[in-house]
C-alpha cells in the first residue's frame, strides 16, 4: 500500500516540481511564514537572554 504524501500547507497531494509542496503558491506561503516569524525553532534560553532581561 502506497500513501500519497500531502502538502504541509493545504494538504493536497504533492507535486514533484514543488516538493514538498503542491504548488508555487504553497511554497511561497511557507517562505512568507518563515520571514514573518510564523515559525520558531525551540531552543533553551541562553545566559545572554537572561542578562538582557535584567
Chimera marker file (.cmm) of the C-alpha trace (Angstrom):
<marker_set name="trace">
<marker id="1" x="0.000" y="0.000" z="0.000" r="1" g="1" b="0" radius="0.5"/>
<marker id="2" x="1.474" y="3.352" z="-1.025" r="1" g="1" b="0" radius="0.5"/>
<marker id="3" x="0.489" y="6.558" z="0.675" r="1" g="1" b="0" radius="0.5"/>
<marker id="4" x="0.343" y="9.855" z="-1.139" r="1" g="1" b="0" radius="0.5"/>
<marker id="5" x="2.262" y="12.496" z="0.734" r="1" g="1" b="0" radius="0.5"/>
<marker id="6" x="0.411" y="15.725" z="1.202" r="1" g="1" b="0" radius="0.5"/>
<marker id="7" x="1.401" y="19.364" z="1.017" r="1" g="1" b="0" radius="0.5"/>
<marker id="8" x="2.150" y="20.673" z="4.546" r="1" g="1" b="0" radius="0.5"/>
<marker id="9" x="0.288" y="23.921" z="3.809" r="1" g="1" b="0" radius="0.5"/>
<marker id="10" x="-3.002" y="22.894" z="2.140" r="1" g="1" b="0" radius="0.5"/>
<marker id="11" x="-2.938" y="19.063" z="2.480" r="1" g="1" b="0" radius="0.5"/>
<marker id="12" x="-3.401" y="18.424" z="-1.289" r="1" g="1" b="0" radius="0.5"/>
<marker id="13" x="-1.172" y="15.829" z="-2.986" r="1" g="1" b="0" radius="0.5"/>
<marker id="14" x="2.414" y="16.995" z="-3.522" r="1" g="1" b="0" radius="0.5"/>
<marker id="15" x="3.744" y="17.923" z="-6.956" r="1" g="1" b="0" radius="0.5"/>
<marker id="16" x="7.182" y="16.607" z="-7.888" r="1" g="1" b="0" radius="0.5"/>
<marker id="17" x="8.197" y="20.042" z="-9.211" r="1" g="1" b="0" radius="0.5"/>
<marker id="18" x="7.457" y="21.805" z="-5.889" r="1" g="1" b="0" radius="0.5"/>
<marker id="19" x="8.230" y="19.039" z="-3.350" r="1" g="1" b="0" radius="0.5"/>
<marker id="20" x="7.296" y="19.048" z="-0.507" r="1" g="1" b="0" radius="0.5"/>
<marker id="21" x="4.543" y="21.426" z="-1.619" r="1" g="1" b="0" radius="0.5"/>
<marker id="22" x="1.787" y="21.097" z="-4.216" r="1" g="1" b="0" radius="0.5"/>
<marker id="23" x="2.341" y="24.414" z="-5.982" r="1" g="1" b="0" radius="0.5"/>
<marker id="24" x="4.461" y="27.532" z="-6.113" r="1" g="1" b="0" radius="0.5"/>
<marker id="25" x="1.711" y="29.310" z="-4.155" r="1" g="1" b="0" radius="0.5"/>
<marker id="26" x="2.091" y="26.985" z="-1.150" r="1" g="1" b="0" radius="0.5"/>
<marker id="27" x="5.868" y="27.155" z="-1.473" r="1" g="1" b="0" radius="0.5"/>
<marker id="28" x="5.709" y="30.966" z="-1.326" r="1" g="1" b="0" radius="0.5"/>
<marker id="29" x="3.252" y="30.909" z="1.605" r="1" g="1" b="0" radius="0.5"/>
<marker id="30" x="5.712" y="28.780" z="3.559" r="1" g="1" b="0" radius="0.5"/>
<marker id="31" x="8.552" y="31.203" z="2.802" r="1" g="1" b="0" radius="0.5"/>
<marker id="32" x="6.447" y="34.142" z="3.998" r="1" g="1" b="0" radius="0.5"/>
<marker id="33" x="5.729" y="32.310" z="7.262" r="1" g="1" b="0" radius="0.5"/>
<marker id="34" x="9.472" y="31.903" z="7.859" r="1" g="1" b="0" radius="0.5"/>
<marker id="35" x="10.195" y="35.542" z="7.003" r="1" g="1" b="0" radius="0.5"/>
<marker id="36" x="7.362" y="36.852" z="9.216" r="1" g="1" b="0" radius="0.5"/>
<marker id="37" x="8.495" y="34.757" z="12.229" r="1" g="1" b="0" radius="0.5"/>
<marker id="38" x="5.496" y="32.455" z="11.845" r="1" g="1" b="0" radius="0.5"/>
<marker id="39" x="7.756" y="29.521" z="12.684" r="1" g="1" b="0" radius="0.5"/>
<marker id="40" x="10.148" y="29.195" z="15.583" r="1" g="1" b="0" radius="0.5"/>
<marker id="41" x="12.762" y="26.630" z="16.499" r="1" g="1" b="0" radius="0.5"/>
<marker id="42" x="12.659" y="25.587" z="20.155" r="1" g="1" b="0" radius="0.5"/>
<marker id="43" x="15.923" y="26.286" z="21.962" r="1" g="1" b="0" radius="0.5"/>
<marker id="44" x="16.792" y="26.504" z="25.642" r="1" g="1" b="0" radius="0.5"/>
<marker id="45" x="17.289" y="30.033" z="26.964" r="1" g="1" b="0" radius="0.5"/>
<marker id="46" x="20.906" y="31.139" z="26.964" r="1" g="1" b="0" radius="0.5"/>
<marker id="47" x="22.746" y="33.184" z="29.564" r="1" g="1" b="0" radius="0.5"/>
<marker id="48" x="22.715" y="36.152" z="27.191" r="1" g="1" b="0" radius="0.5"/>
<marker id="49" x="18.906" y="36.102" z="27.133" r="1" g="1" b="0" radius="0.5"/>
<marker id="50" x="18.760" y="36.150" z="30.942" r="1" g="1" b="0" radius="0.5"/>
<marker id="51" x="21.226" y="39.078" z="31.156" r="1" g="1" b="0" radius="0.5"/>
<marker id="52" x="19.209" y="41.103" z="28.636" r="1" g="1" b="0" radius="0.5"/>
<marker id="53" x="16.033" y="40.775" z="30.740" r="1" g="1" b="0" radius="0.5"/>
<marker id="54" x="17.681" y="42.021" z="33.932" r="1" g="1" b="0" radius="0.5"/>
<link id1="1" id2="2" r="1" g="1" b="0" radius="0.2"/>
<link id1="2" id2="3" r="1" g="1" b="0" radius="0.2"/>
<link id1="3" id2="4" r="1" g="1" b="0" radius="0.2"/>
<link id1="4" id2="5" r="1" g="1" b="0" radius="0.2"/>
<link id1="5" id2="6" r="1" g="1" b="0" radius="0.2"/>
<link id1="6" id2="7" r="1" g="1" b="0" radius="0.2"/>
<link id1="7" id2="8" r="1" g="1" b="0" radius="0.2"/>
<link id1="8" id2="9" r="1" g="1" b="0" radius="0.2"/>
<link id1="9" id2="10" r="1" g="1" b="0" radius="0.2"/>
<link id1="10" id2="11" r="1" g="1" b="0" radius="0.2"/>
<link id1="11" id2="12" r="1" g="1" b="0" radius="0.2"/>
<link id1="12" id2="13" r="1" g="1" b="0" radius="0.2"/>
<link id1="13" id2="14" r="1" g="1" b="0" radius="0.2"/>
<link id1="14" id2="15" r="1" g="1" b="0" radius="0.2"/>
<link id1="15" id2="16" r="1" g="1" b="0" radius="0.2"/>
<link id1="16" id2="17" r="1" g="1" b="0" radius="0.2"/>
<link id1="17" id2="18" r="1" g="1" b="0" radius="0.2"/>
<link id1="18" id2="19" r="1" g="1" b="0" radius="0.2"/>
<link id1="19" id2="20" r="1" g="1" b="0" radius="0.2"/>
<link id1="20" id2="21" r="1" g="1" b="0" radius="0.2"/>
<link id1="21" id2="22" r="1" g="1" b="0" radius="0.2"/>
<link id1="22" id2="23" r="1" g="1" b="0" radius="0.2"/>
<link id1="23" id2="24" r="1" g="1" b="0" radius="0.2"/>
<link id1="24" id2="25" r="1" g="1" b="0" radius="0.2"/>
<link id1="25" id2="26" r="1" g="1" b="0" radius="0.2"/>
<link id1="26" id2="27" r="1" g="1" b="0" radius="0.2"/>
<link id1="27" id2="28" r="1" g="1" b="0" radius="0.2"/>
<link id1="28" id2="29" r="1" g="1" b="0" radius="0.2"/>
<link id1="29" id2="30" r="1" g="1" b="0" radius="0.2"/>
<link id1="30" id2="31" r="1" g="1" b="0" radius="0.2"/>
<link id1="31" id2="32" r="1" g="1" b="0" radius="0.2"/>
<link id1="32" id2="33" r="1" g="1" b="0" radius="0.2"/>
<link id1="33" id2="34" r="1" g="1" b="0" radius="0.2"/>
<link id1="34" id2="35" r="1" g="1" b="0" radius="0.2"/>
<link id1="35" id2="36" r="1" g="1" b="0" radius="0.2"/>
<link id1="36" id2="37" r="1" g="1" b="0" radius="0.2"/>
<link id1="37" id2="38" r="1" g="1" b="0" radius="0.2"/>
<link id1="38" id2="39" r="1" g="1" b="0" radius="0.2"/>
<link id1="39" id2="40" r="1" g="1" b="0" radius="0.2"/>
<link id1="40" id2="41" r="1" g="1" b="0" radius="0.2"/>
<link id1="41" id2="42" r="1" g="1" b="0" radius="0.2"/>
<link id1="42" id2="43" r="1" g="1" b="0" radius="0.2"/>
<link id1="43" id2="44" r="1" g="1" b="0" radius="0.2"/>
<link id1="44" id2="45" r="1" g="1" b="0" radius="0.2"/>
<link id1="45" id2="46" r="1" g="1" b="0" radius="0.2"/>
<link id1="46" id2="47" r="1" g="1" b="0" radius="0.2"/>
<link id1="47" id2="48" r="1" g="1" b="0" radius="0.2"/>
<link id1="48" id2="49" r="1" g="1" b="0" radius="0.2"/>
<link id1="49" id2="50" r="1" g="1" b="0" radius="0.2"/>
<link id1="50" id2="51" r="1" g="1" b="0" radius="0.2"/>
<link id1="51" id2="52" r="1" g="1" b="0" radius="0.2"/>
<link id1="52" id2="53" r="1" g="1" b="0" radius="0.2"/>
<link id1="53" id2="54" r="1" g="1" b="0" radius="0.2"/>
</marker_set>
